[in-house]
Amino acid sequence: MADWKELRDRRMAEPGADEAYEATRIAFELGRSVRELREERGWSQTQLAEAAGMTQPAVARFEAGGTVPTIPVLERLAHALDLELVVRLAPRSAA
């Protein structure tokens, strides 16, 4: 039986694994940011959902990083939080 590191290394070597990992990381970071902004305002997930025209379960999934959001969803969340959505491309940092 393989240990976790062996399994992870094997999975990460599969085609497309790097892209899937990066998409998951971005979704998690966006979700965390929205949760922090919502909590700073003292809002519940239900209050944010109502302001953004979404359901509370959709907000919960988003905040947990369980979905890769579309631009329209990000725009609705930004508007509900009285923020401007800024999308940019930047050079990769040296690793």
Number of C-alpha atoms within 10 A of each C-alpha: 5 8 7 9 9 11 12 11 10 12 13 15 11 9 9 10 13 13 11 12 12 11 14 16 14 15 20 18 14 19 23 16 13 19 21 13 15 19 13 9 11 10 14 13 20 16 17 22 20 14 15 19 13 17 15 16 12 15 24 17 13 21 22 16 20 15 17 17 14 8 11 9 15 17 16 18 23 17 14 18 17 9 12 12 13 8 7 5 5 6 5 6 5 4 3
